[in-house]
Amino acid sequence: MTPARLIGPDLVSQPVTIAGLNDETLTYFDEHRILRSAAVDGFVQLRSIGGAQDTATPYPCVVLTDGQRFTGDWVGPTPDGNAMRWRHDLIGEIVIPLDELANMICRGGEALPTPSDTPATDTLTFINGDTLSGFVSMLNDQGVVIVPDAGGAPVTIPYDRVASLSFANPLRRVAEPYHRVTLADGTRVWADEVRLSNETASWLVTPPGASPVRVETPIAEVARIDFRTGGMSLIDLTDLSLAVGPDTGVFGLAIPPRVEGRAIRAHAPATLTFELPEGAARFAALAELDTVDAPDTISEWADFQFVLLSESTEVGRWHLDGAEPRVLINTPVTGRELTIRLEAGVNGPILDRLRMSDAVILVRIEAADPSAVTGR
């Protein structure tokens, strides 16, 4: 049996020990060692399965317009240049049409945020940080062929100069209520017939343009399972686009917030604004004093307010200091924007360090949009 965290639509996380999962029913021991069996549509997520955590910055990887993400390795273009061949360790080689790609991270660097809207143009980022916007017309053996927005003839950028690609393809919702399986390597796939038993996990995955494939792996390879049958989904805040306000800094020194794994670290005063997906309904997180690499006196000096705003309207504030170094936040939110404002307290901005973990957004999923994807 395997330990895990089980999360319901109230975003309260409970420790459980998994006895079995047969796609629609979860059998588990609760924290009081009482054996329970329940339909999975009453929960939103099973995470930290066996203590596994998904990689926050997997690369190389590709992100599809339907939200699936595959780590692995670039194999090459198809002969017509309208698709790419990609190999995943468990699933094998898959062929992905260009019009089904949202992002491609070719080599090390910051992970691209999960897109919430369709970008206006394709964007190629070079390994030196420069970007080129335009239309990726095809792939060939020499590299990426892109027609620049600024005009002129198509140019071919060699693959070894490309850090990432972002495609202006319309995002799609899956039409079926699939579960989402997240592996420890960062791979995320829509899955059917998910089963957990003893030390083995298995599920059906349908790669682009291919027949369903039965994947079987040790449970240790599975980090979490999102249950989609209840019409709800959880999104990590670290996956969303972040904008930092101009008031961020301490005594004239810029200390920008940073994402490390699934945690966000920041120093008051600071303003962090996240772009939320449509249907966002609830926010939960653990906020605590960041004692990593901090002097022992942090508990004596730290004193700040954690203020949460939904669409510029304050929905709650929490006080953190040495006497109350951590708080659990769980509150409804609405709209497409979430702002966290850190306000220095009575001692000024001295050691007012925040570490926020397990920050998630509950999204209520509307009926799938069956509209066709625009071809390239």
N, C-alpha and C positions, 0 to 999 in steps of 0.2 A: 504494500500500500504506500501511497505517495502523498506527502504533505503539500498543501496549496493554500491559496487565499481565494475565497468565494465572495463575489460582489453582486448585490442585488440592485434593483432600480433606485433604492434609497442611497446608494453609494457607500453603504456601511460594509466594511471588509471584515470577514470572519475567517479564522483559521479552521481548516478542515483537513481530513485525511481521506483521500480518494479510495473508494473500494471498487468503483467501476463506472464506466460511461458507455452507453450504447446508442449514442446519437441524440435520442430524445429524452432519456432519463439518466440522472446522475445519482449514484449511490455513494454515500460518504458518511464518515463519523464526524459529528460536530465537536466543538471544543469541550463538551462534557462527555465525550466518548459514546454518545447515543447514535446508533445507526439510523440514518434517514435515507429516504429515496424520494426524489422530486423531479418534476418535469423541468427541463432546462429553460423553457420559456419564462420561468419565474426569476431568472438570473440574467445578468448581462455579461459577466466575465468570470473565468477561472484563470488566475494568474499566479506567478511565482511557483509554477508546478515543479515540485522537487527542488525548489530554490533557484530554478533557472531564470535568468533575465535576458530579454531580447537585446541584441546589440543596437545601441542608439544611432550609430553612424556606420552602417554596413556599406562596404564597397569592395570590389565593384558591385553595382546592383542596377536593376531597372525597375521603374515604377510604372504600372499600367494605368490607363485612364479609368479603370474600374476599381482602383485602389490596391490591387495586388502588387507585391514587391518580391522580386526574385534576386537573391544574391547569386554569385557564380562568376562565370568568365565569358567574355566575348569570344565567339567562335568565328564570325565573319558575316558578310552580307549574303543575301540570297542572290541568285544570278540576275534578277531583274532590278535589284537595288531598292525595292520597295519594302523590304523587311530585313530583320536581323536575326541571326542564329545565336542562341544563348544556351549555355550549359549550366545546369544546377546539379549539385552532387547527388541529391536524392531523386529528383524528377527526371533527370537526363537532359537531352537537348530539346529545346523548344524553338519555334519560329514565331517572332513577334512582328506583325505589320507596323510600319511607321505610324499609321494613324491610330494605333492603340497604345502608343507610348506617351507618358506624361513627363517623366524625367529619366535620365540615365547618368549615373555617377560612374565615371570611368576609372578614377584613381583616388587616392587619399585626399581628404579635405573635409570641409564641413558638409554635413548632410543637408540636402535640400528639404525645406519644410513641405509638409503634405499640402498640395494645392487645394484651395477651397473654391477657386473660380478659374475659368479658362483664361490663360494669359493671351495678350493681344498678338504676340509674335513668337517665333522660335528664338531661343537664345543659346548660343554656344559660349561656354566659359573656357578660356585657355588656362594652361597650368600656371601661368604667371598672374592670373587674376583678371586679365583683360576680357572683355566680352564682345561678341559680334551678334547682332540681331538680324533676323531675316527669315528665310523660308528654307528648311532642310528639304531639298527636292529628292535626294537619294543617297544611298551609301554605296561605295564601290571599294575595290581592293586597295585604293590609294588613301581613302579617308572619307570624311563627311563633305558632301557637296551642298553648299548653302548659297542662296541668292540673297545678297545683302539688302536690307531695307533702304540703305542709302542710295541704292541703284548700282548699275554696272553689271558686268557678266558674273555668272556663278563662279565661286571659288571653291577649291578642294582643300580642306584642312586635314593634315595627316592625323591619324588616331593618337599618335604619341604626343601631340600637342594639345589634346582635348582633355579637360578635367571633368566637365559635365555638359549635358544637353538638357534644355527644357523645351518641351514641345507645346505649341498652341493648338492642342487637340481638345475638343469638348470632353469634359469629364462625364463619366457614365455611372449610373447606379445599377447594381446587379438586380435582375428581375426576379430571382429566386431567393428565398430566405436561407441562404447558406450561412454556415458558421465560418468564422475566420480563425485559422490556425496560424499562430506566430511561433516560429522556430527560434532557437537560441542564437542562430547566426543572423537574425534580422529578417528572414524571409517571412512574408505574409501572403497567405493564399486563401481564396474562398474554397470551402471544403464541405463535402457531404458525407454522410455515413461515418461520422467520427466515433471512434471507439478507443477506450482506455481499459486495459486489463493487465494485471500483474505488472510487468516492466515494459510493456509494449503499447505503442500508440499507432493507430492506423486511420486513414481517411482517404476519400476520393477527391482528387483535384482534376480540373479540366483546363489544361494549358490552352493558350490562344490557338484556335484552328485545329485542335486535336481532340481525340477521344479521351474520356475520363481515365485517369491513371490511379491505381491503388498504391498509396505510399505507406510503407511500414517502417517504423523507426523506434529506437528506445525512447521511453518517456523522457529521459534526460535531455533529449533534443528539442522537446516542446516547452516553450516558455509560457504560453498562455493560449486560451481559447475564448473567443468572443462569440456569445450565443446570439444569433440574429433572429431566431424565431419569435422573439417577443417584441419585435419592432423597435428595438433600442440598440444603441452602440456606445462604446466608450472610446474616447480619443485622448491620447496623452497630450498634455499641454505643450510638452517639448516638441511635438510634431507640428505645431502650428507656427505660422509666421509671427515674428516678434518685432515690434517697433519700440525703441527706447526714447523716452522723453528728454528734452533739453535740460531739465533740472537735475539730471543724474551727475553726481560728483560730490566730493568731500573736500572742503577747504580749498577749492580751486583745482583739485586733482581729480581727473576723470577716472572713475572706477566702474566700467560698464558691467552690467549683468552678464552672466555667462551660463551656458548650458553644459553640464558635465554628466554624460550618461542620461539618466532619467531625472536628474536633479537640476534645479535652477538656483544659482547663488547670486546674491546681490547685496549692495550696501546702501542703507538709507543716507540721504534722500535719493529716491529713484522713482521713475514711472515706467512701467512695463505694460504695453498694450498688445493684446493678442487678437488676431482675426479669427472669429468663430465660424464654424460651418452652420449652414441652415439647419434649424431644428434643435439648436443647443438649449438645454433645459436645466442643467444642474452642474455645479462645480464642487469638487472636493479636493483637499490636499492636506498634507502635514507641513505646517510652518514651524520652524524652530531656529534658535540661535545657531549660527554656523561656528562651531567650535574648532573646526579643522584648521590647523596652523594658527589658531588664535591664542593670545596670551591668557594666562589663568585669570586675569582681572576682567575678562569679558563679562562675567556674571555681575560684576560690580558697576560697570559702565554702560553696558548695553541697555537701551530703553527706547523703543520705537513702536509706532503704530503700523499695522498691516491693514490697509484700507482697500476694499474691493468695490469696484464700480462696474455696473452693467449698463452699456449704452449711456455712459456719463452720469448715471444715477447711482448714488452710493447704496449698496445693499448690505454692508456690514463692515465693522472694523474690530480688530483684535489687537490686544496689547501684549508685547513680548518684552521681557526683561529677565534678570537673574532669578527672580522669584517665580516667574511663569515662563520658562524657556521654550515651551512648545505648546502649540494649539492645533486641534483638529478643526478644519474648516469644511463645512458641508452646507451649501445654500443654493436655492434656485437662482438661475440667471436667464436672461432673455436677450434677443437681438444678435447682432453679428460682431460685437466688440466687447472684450473683457479687459479691464484695466486694473492693475495692481499698483497702488501708490504706497511707498514706504515713507513715513514721516518721522523725522528725528524727534526724540523726546527731551526730557528735562536736562540731560547731560550733553545735549547737542549730538552731532553725528560721530560719536566716539565708539568704535567697536560695534556699531549697529549693523551687524552682519546677519543676513537671512540665508537659510538653506531650506528650499521648498522641494518636497519629494512626493511621489505618488499623486501628482496633480493631474486630474482627469476631468473631462467634460462629458456629461451624458447627453447623447443626441437621440432625439426621437425621429425615426426614419419614416418619411411619408411613402406613399406608393411609388414604386420604381418608375422612373421616366423612360418610356419606351422609344423616345425620339431617336432617330437614326443619327449615327455619328458622321459628321462631314468628312468625306474622303480627302486625301492629300493631293 
